[in-house]
Amino acid sequence: STPDYVVLHNFGRVFRDFPDGFDTFKLSDTTHKLHVFISHNWATGRFIKFMALVFHFNHNSASIAAAIAYIVTVLLVMLSAKDIDVEDRVNDLYSTCHLGTAMCLATYWLCLLF
């Protein structure tokens, strides 16, 4: 078996075409139990395989991290704006939401891919 971090290393490099004589079997170890079995089609591109596995293994943790990043960003902006007039705070709400969304998306993709 091969651990998921080995399969996903270098953006799924293990799925690319290797030169003749390279044995991918060297990447695996003996095991007594399989947690996940990954089968793939050599005709499918490396990027598609990598993204499917990344979503399978990392989506839940990336979603949680993104939600936390959004909440923390919005709270920090709201706390820093507590001395601003109410009218100005309403005007800043638009940019606050976009900042939170940007942090959410950046955190999600970083956690998903790495």
ABEGO torsion letter per residue (X at the ends): XBBAAAAABGGGAAABBBBBGBBAAAABBBBABBABBBBBBAABBAAAAAAAAAAAAAAAAAAAAAAAAAAAAAAAAAAAAAABBAAAAAAAAAAAAAAAAAAAAAAAAAAAAX
